[in-house]
């Protein structure tokens, strides 16, 4: 847009503005006021434009001035660079002219160093002798100062030789030989320092100044090492013997002293005392505790803060103790030594008796475990292996002694309730409790693992125990006259199995708290307890079977005589059975109540099963209704007689669902006079004993003698089919599940 167009645009905008301002008549009176306002604005804008123009002009003027000045400076620099270039052309010639000056400077520096160390050079023998005397007199700071002067003189001279462009090896060798005694003095002084530091914990009690002196010397040497290494970076020169690393040596000496103190606590070995490990660990505890107190109170003021002496010593003792204990473990521990060491490592070391002592104020968490997890786990594994070996050895001996007692000509002991017993349950209880209480001195986790081992060993013992009882039984039946108290000892052994169950329940209540260990351990312990309880319950049942076997062995002929022709005219078989059972029940009264109830139930079931088997085996031939009635009434009478015998010893067993009722039910089927009414007696019998099979029913109906085989089979099939349609769910078990009738009886 050019100026003309801008003016036109301005005129249009002005015209529009005036039109807006003068739209009403009353606004004409303010024309003068509007004119003055516009003039003021115009003057203001013009002033602003003038100011802006003036500012721009001043800036341009300043820029031009600076450009002129820069141009002048550039011309001067160009002139100077030309002069420098012309001067540099002559530098190579000046370098050749200054070679003599440079050589003279080097000689002057050497002469200056020689003059400065002249007094030391001439007095080296005297200084060496004086230093040796101060070392022997124990004035180590003076000796070290003199040694430092000698070393500085030697190092300065060697450094000047090092700076020569063309070194003469003979000069360097001659200088080192001249100062050869300085190195020997350094080693001698170092030996004195190491002796002092090696006895730090003893010396600091009586002469702490010696410790301070030794540490000051070490610090000086450390600074000298740092200076020498720093100078080496710039010049490549390193004085002979540097760096001495006396601080590093100091730490090594302190650590070796700690190792010697730990190893020096072994006062006895296993050959001299069984309690050698207990004594050894107690000596270590007292020594370390006392040393820590000395370090905290006396060593801190003597050592520079940079040493952090308390934490330094704590780490040294921690490491040395760990290594020492690993050596003890590798040397193989025995018996209770495992517990002693585990308890010391897990409880004593980090507890208030040692590192956790309130006066020491040591951060136990930062210290970490004394033994690595792998070493600790191996130690626990060895301990558990030892526990297993002890259990196996002890239980084997206990069983040998126990087995010998079974053959004695004296009855077993009785408890206050007149129950026969053996000592095995109490002995095992004492051993388990002792092992668990000992393990508790280590840690709850170790105790849990010992509990698992104990349960497993007790479970394995059940197998050995059962095998020994079987040998005992076989020996008895091979010659019953050799063992006088077989029955009473079997009763005692059955009670012992129940006693083992009681022992395990007591151990479970006393030493296992579910939820206090990991879920894995809880699950394993629960499984172990169930397995052990089941196995001793099973062994108990086998003992009861042995008792029953003996009774049945004595009554075998009388059971065979039941439901025979002899039986029809003689009550002696059942009378003998009842009298014999009564005699056995007198012996069985020495069983624990649970065992007694189990044996009585077992005998009752067996008698009922033998009698029922005799009925179904068709040992008699019944021809008339009178015969059937006579046999049925005899069966009912003998069932009541058997029930009476059992009521005297266990009335609750025959009150509800007694197996003797089976005999009566079978007798009622035999006694039915009308064959068409048999199903009325059979149906209730089958409903009560749904496991009664078609073979059982067939044998029962054939015993009546008034039904043909085909008729019996047809009737049985109809009855069983009818019962099958009425039955829902599986049939409950009764004595019929244990009675097997040969099919040859029906062919």
Secondary structure, 3 states (H helix, E strand, C coil): CCHHHHHHHHHHHHHHHHHHHCCCHHHHHHHHHHHHHHHHHHHHHHHHHHHHHHHHHHHHHHHHHHHHHHHHHHHHHHHHHHHHHHHHCCHHHHHHHCHHHHHHHHHHHHHHHHHHCHHHHHCHHHHHHHHHHHHHHCCHHHHHHHHHHHHHHHHHHHHHHHHCCCCCHHHHHHHHHHCHHHHHHHHHHHHHHHHHHHCHHHHHHHCHHHHHHHHHHHHHHHHHHHHHHHHHHHHCCCCCCCCCCHHHHHHHHHHHHHHHHHHCCCCCCCCCCCCHHHHHHHHHHHHHHHHHHHHHHHHHHHCCHHHCHHHHHHHHHHHHHHHHHHHHHHCCCCCCHHHHHHHHHHHHCCCCCCCCCCCCCCCHHHHCCCCCHHHHHHHHHHHHHHHHHHHHHHHHHHHHHHHHHCCCCCCCEECCCCCEECCHHHHHHHHHHHHHHHHHCCCHHHHHHHHHHHHHHHHHHHHHHHHHHHHHHHHHHHCCCCCCCHHHHHHHHHHHHHHHHHHHHHHHHHHCCCCCCCHHHHHHHHHHHHHHHHHHHHHHHHHHHHHHHHHHHHHHHHHHCCCCHHHHHCCHHHHHHHHHHHHHHHHHCCCCHHHHHHHHHHHHHHHHHHHHHHHHCCCCCCCCHHHHHHHHHHHHHHHHHHHHHHHHHCHHHHHCCCCHHHHHHHHHHHHCCCHHHHHHHHHHHHHHCCCCCHHHHHHHHHHHCCCCHHHHHHHHHHHHHHHHHHCCCCCCCCHHHHCCCCHHHHC
